[in-house]
Amino acid sequence: MTTPDWVQHAIWWQVYPLGFTGAEKSGPAADAPVQHRLPQLTAWLDYILEMGASGLALGPVFASESHGYDTADYYRIDPRLGDDADFDELISQARARGLRVLLDGVFNHTGRSFAPFRKALEQGPDAAEARWFHLGWPDGWKPGVEPEYGDFEGHHQLVALNHGEPEVALFVADVMKHWLRRGADGWRLDAAYAVPSSFWAAVLDDVRTEFPDAWFVGEYIHGDYTAEVENGKLDSVTQYELWKAVWSSLSDGNFFELEWALQRHNMFLETFVPLTFVGNHDVTRIASRLAPSGRLAHALVLLFTLPGTPVVYYGDEQGYRGIKEDRAGGDDDVRPLFPAAPDELSAVGAPLYRLHQTLIGLRRRHAWLHGARTRTHSVSNEQLVYEVHDGGNSLVVALNLAAAAATVEVPAAARDVLAGEGGLDVPGQRLALPALGWAVLRTS
């Protein structure tokens, strides 16, 4: 398994399409007209380029019952978003701008209206499709009597697939190939942690025979990332450990937590390059966590200078706020409607957008950061100096969380400041940082 070369330059803008376009919360009736909302994303492709990103990471776009993660038909675009022609045009417009497209595949579970599940319920335990699920049939089953079934983490509307059934693996591989043929570049594998690694290995071996240049990232929240990548033949996983350490250490003023996570991050980089982020469709907005403390910029500096494949969640680049809550509808605040076009955005978010442009520009000029390593030069509760290095390349990053100016020691090779604020005394190798300041330095 070799990760495609293009991924080294990938910086994603992630969108949750149903929320972004203002789609209804529930899937429409079978005879309802298609709503062509997917084209709304085309108006934002130049915005992605201007920010400096190189790809569009889409949340669920397939026909579903409600939020997109209860798939009803994997071969059909959700009629709340559009149809095949709308998808093809979005791919065409992205291609014209050199943008990659990543799809979200929900292959651990389905919605109750998924055709094989409905067929199993109708025909009973003798149906071939009954083997696709974990079903507990009552004695003397009769049509109309629903069996017990395995679900996803207690959500009874989400029907768990039986990943030990060969037909399920063939089906998932076929779905992946179908949309890769239509122009997608890879897949985010939702709830990958709930699926046996052997299933992913078999499916991805199959898909890569036709699409060796596709990229596959699994959603893993905790666990042995390295083993999951190796055993599942994945290219990457979501780096939740680093995400948590970034916002938590900045919020608490405890860089020791982040320094520990960076050691773990280096270990993962020996095997694979993680997907890195400070926000996504499942978590509280980074601005809600950090903007009140004045430490939001530090999170962005970390995202774009640390090794990994970075993702920006739509709205984070504008300072959108939103709190994730554990209740029905608790995701709505972090999956909002976006304006029809970039010129309708509030000017309030412009400075943060420009900071994204600056940091993404720096990263694109130093593409080697993708698979580099870090070493810490000094750490305290509120100051951190680390170096990102790869062969003969390196950058030094200094962060100050204190409400007062601070002076930190930097490596002897540190030279001029590439981004941020700071006064470097070259003979003494000391860097003066303003209150809540940061700087990225070139090395000789």
N, C-alpha and C positions, 0 to 999 in steps of 0.2 A: 504494500500500500504506500503510495506516494502522494502527498498533498499537492494539488495543482499549483503551478507556478503563479497563476494570476492572484491567488489568495494573499500573497505577500503584500500586494498593493490594495487589498480590499478594505474599505471603510464603509460600513453600512449605515443607511438611514432606515430605521425600522418603523413600520406603520401598522396599526391595527385597522384594517380597511372598514369594517362594519361601523366602528366608532368614528373614524376619520371622515367618512362620507355621510354620517347621520342616518344610517340605515335603521329600519324598525328593529325592535328588540327580539321579535319572534319571526321565524320563517313564514313566508306567505302561503296561502292556500295553493293547491296544485294548479288551479286554473287562473291564478292571479297573473297580471302582465309583468314582464321583466322590467325592473328598474335599472336604467343604465347609469349607475353611479361610478363604476370603475374608471371611466374616462376622467373623472375629477382629479385623479392622481397625475394625469399627464401634465396638468398645469403646474405641477410641483417638480418636474424632472429637472428643469433648469435651475431651480432653487437648490436641489441636491448638488448639482455640479458647482454652483457658485459657493456653496458651503465648503466644497472640497471633497465630498464623499464620492464613492465610486460605485455604489450599488444600492438597490432598494430591497429591503427585507420585508416581505409581506406576511402579515398574520393570515389567519384562515380566509380563503377565498372560495371554498367549495360549499355546495348546498348543505345547509345545516338547519337544525331546529331552532336555535336561538343565538348563542354567543360565538358560534363557529367551531367550537371544540366538541360539538355533538354532531358529527358529520352524518348526513343522510345519503349523499351521493358524491363519491370521490371523483367522478368523471364529469361533473357538471359545475360550472361557476354558480355561486349562490345567486339566485334570481333577484335578491335585494341589491346585488352589486352589478349584475350584467350577464353577459353570455360569452360564448367562445370568441366571437368577433371582438368584443371589448377587451378580452384578455390578450388576444393576438395583437391588437393595436397598441396596447400598453407595452407589450414586449417589443414591438417594432419601434416605438418611439424611444424606449430605453436603449435599444441597440444603436439607434441613430446617434445617441449621445455617448456611447461607450459605457453605459451603465449595466451592471450585472443585476440579476433578479434571483432572490432566494425565496422559496416557498415554505409554508408551514404545513407539515404533514402530521396529522393526528392518527397514529397507527397503533396506539395502545388500546383505544376504545372507540366506540361509535355512538351515534344517537340511536334511539329506539326505532326510528323509522328507516334505518339502514335496511335495504331490501333483503339481504341474506338473513338478518335477524327476524324480520317479519315473516319470511318464508318458513323459518324454523318454528316460529310460534304457531303458524297456520297448519303445518304438515306434521309436526310432532317429532319425536325422537328418531324416527327413521329417515328424516330429511337429511340429505347430504350436508346442508348448511348448518345443521345442528352441531356438527363437529367444530364449527368455527367459534363456538362460544362455550363458556363453562355453565352448563345448564343442569339443573336438578329437577328431573321430571317426577311428578307424583305417581304413585302406583295407580294403574288403570287409567292413565291419561286419556282425556277426551278433548276434541277440538273446542277451543274457547277457554280452556284451563291454562293459565300462564304458569310456566315453571319458575323456580328460583333461578337466579343467574348472577354470575360474578359481575361486579361493577368496579368503577375507578374510585378508590378511596372513599367509599360510602355514598357517592353521588349516583343514585339509582337511575337517573336519566342517561348515564354514561355506561354503556354496555362493554365490558372487557372482552377483548378478543382472545381466542385460544392460540397462543403463539407456538404451541407444539403441533398444530395442524399444518401439514405441508401446503394445503390449498390457500391458507391465509398468507403464507410467505410468498407464494406465486402471485396472489392478488396484490399485495403491497408493492412488490417489485414492478408489476405491470402498471400500477398507478403512477409510481415514480417515473417510469420510462415514458409513459404517455405525456406527462407534462414537461419532461426534459426535451422530448421531441418537439414540443410546441415552443421551446425557447428558454425555459428556466435553466438556471446554472447550478442549482443545488437545493438541498432540503434542510430545514430545521426539523428535527424529530422530536415532537412534543412528548413529554413524559417518558423520555427514553429510559429513564431510570427504572421504570416499572416493567420493562420488557427484557426478557433474557438476552444476554449478549450474543448467544449463539444464533438467535433469530436475526439480529442486525447483521452479523457476519455473513449469513447465508444470503440475505436479501441484497446487501451491498455488493457482494461478489457477483451476483446476478446482474445488477444494474450497471456495475462498472465494466462489464464485458461490452456494453454498447456505449457507455458514457464514462470513459476513463478520466475525463477532465471535470467531472461533477464533484461538488464538495458537500460533505455531510457532517452536520453538527448536532449532537444530541443534547437534549435538556437534562442536565444533572444538577441537582441542588446540593447534594452532599455525597459522601462515599469515596471510593477509590477511583478517582478520575482516570489515572493512568491505566489501571487494569481494565476499566470499561472501554477505553479507547482501543487498547490492544486486542481485547477479546471480541469486541464488537466490530472491529475494523472500521472505526469511525475516524474522521479527520480531526475532530475537535469536540469539545464540550463547553457548555456555559460555565464561566468561572464565577460561581456564586460565592466561593470563599473570598476571593479578592473584592468582589462587589461589597460584601458585608464589611470587610476590613476597611475599605476606603471610606464609606460614609460614617461608620462607627468611630474610627480613629479621628476623623476630622471633627465629628460632632462632639466627642468626648475630650478632645485635646490629648490623645494618647497614641503617639506615633509608634509605640512599642508593639501595639497590636498589628499595625500595618507592616512593620519590619518583619514580624513573624510570618505574615502572609506572603511577603515577597520571597522569603526563603522557600516556602512551599511552591510558589509560582515558578521559581527557578527549577525545582525538581520536575514539575510538569513539563517544562520546556525541553527537558532532555528527551521527551517522547513525542510531544505534540505541542501545537500553539493554540492556547485556549481562546475562546470567544470572550472578549472583555467588554464590560458595560458599566454604567452608573445608573441606568434606568431601563425599564422595559414595561410591558403591558400588565405585569403581575405584581408590581411593587410600588410603594409610595414614591412620588416624584423626588428627584434629588434636590430640586430647588426648595421643596417643602421641608426637607431635612436640614439643608445647609444655608440657604440664602439668608435667613435671619441672623446667622452668626457671622456673615461676611466671608464664609469659607467655601463657597460654591466654586470659585475659580480653581481652587486647589484640586478639587475632584477632577476637573477637566484636564488640568496639567498632568495628573496621574494617568488618566485614561489615555491620553495621546502621547505620553512619553514612555509608558511601560510596554514591554513586549506583549503581543497578543493581536487579535483581529478585532478592532474596535467597532462598537455599534453605538449610534446615537438614536435614542427613542424620540419619535416625533413630538415636538413641543418642548423637549428639554433644552434645545438650542435657543429657544425663546424665553426660557425661564418659567414655563408653565408650572403651576402648582397642582397637586392632587394627592389625596390621601387614600390609600388602599385600606378597605375595611373588610372584616370577616363576617359578612352577612350577604343576603340576597341582594344583588345589585351593587355589591361593595367594590366592584372593579370599575364602575361607570366613571368615577371621578378621574381615573388615570387613563381612560380610553375615550377622550372627548372628540366632539365634532371639530374639524379644522375649517378655517375660512376657505372660500372658493378659490382663491388665488393668493400668492404671496403679498401682493400690494394691499391686501385687506388686513394684514397683521398689524397689531399695535406697535407703535414706535418704541414702546417700553422695552421690548425684547431685543431691539437692534444691537445694543452694546454686547450682549451675551452672544448673539449670532456672530458678531465680528470677532469675538474671542475664539469661537469655534473655528472660524476661517483662519485666524492666525495660527492656532495650534495644529489644525489639520494640515495647513500649508507646511509647517515645520516638519510634521511627521512624513509627509509625502516627499520632502527633500531628503529625508533620512529613512528610506524604506527598509533599511537593515534593522530598524527598531523592532520589526515584526517578530523575529525569532531570536532577539538578543538575550542577554542576561543582565541582572542587576547586582550591584554590590553596595552595601551601606557604608558610608564614610563617617557619619555621625548621626546619633539619634537621641532625642530627649522627648519629653512629653509634647512640646510645642514646636520643635525644630527638627527637620530631617534633611540630610544631604545624602543623595544617592547618585551613583553613576550607572548609566546604561551602556553596555559595551558589547561589541561583536567584532572579533578580530582586531583590525587596526582602527575601528571606529568607536567613538564614545561621545556621550553628552553627560553633563553634570546638571542635576536638578536640585534646587534648594527651596525649601518651603518653610514659612514662618506662620504659625497659627496665633501668635500672641497679639494682643491689642497694643503692643509697644514694639518699636524697632528692635532688631536683633542683629548681631554680627556672628557669622558662622565661618568655620574653617572649611576650605574647599581644596581638592587635590591640586598638586603643583602644576599639573598639565592644564588646568582651567584657564581659559582665555576670556574672550569678550562675551557679553550677554546677548543671546540670540532672541530671547523673548522674556517678557516680564520686566521687573524693576530691581535694580541692585547696583551698588557701587563696588567694583572689584579692585582691591589693593593688590596688584600682581606680585610685588616683592614679598608681601607678607602673606599672600594667599588667604586673605580674609575677605568675605563678602558681606556688605552691609545691606540688610533687607528692611524695607519699611514695615510698619505694622500690617499684619495680614498679607505680607508680601510673598512673592515667589519669583524665581528666575531660572531660566534654562541657559546653560553656558556651553560654548564650544570648547573643545580641548585641542591642544596642539598635536 
